[in-house]
């Protein structure tokens, strides 16, 4: 398992290019690369994986197909991620043995899985050095599509590759101050499912908060605060629309 620690922002499409300009943000930068990413997300007709806090996607990267299982982050910027190469565009459940999806992977599950939505994104990445931390900056432009419905993708991801999470937030604050970017804690998967169900446009209500008995007070506060922040950021557009 890889622990993915990231913050996600949305920007006006016209401002995305300024993110990558020299001197736009603090930190030394290098190793810029560009990729076309086409990702198909799978679930059952009753969204069994989603109800268990899991997402399953197969992404085409050049000539490769990469299958990824992700788990909810339990109220944090960090969440579990398991990646394996697969032979084609369909999920291969023989690759999920050491992931949370293994408990759901019955013999019937492969027949029940179906594509739910797809993302087509052009991604530009750049490595940033902030103090002693390595942070990957990724600018995504593209669309999420589900049947006849689609939604624009214009976002920035900051992922901590190594070092201190404080440096990730240090860079994030600088991004917000200099570009007007807005924190958006929804993943592409979450936005895709909202597009499918039509539940993403209006006011977003508080989600159920589950606190495990073994959590320390500090970590329990983190779960509650993260849930609150998700609700605030998800309601930026409804507030603008006077909903």
Order of alpha helices (4+ residues) and beta strands (2+ residues): beta-alpha-beta-alpha-beta-beta-beta-alpha-beta-beta-beta-alpha-beta-alpha-alpha-alpha
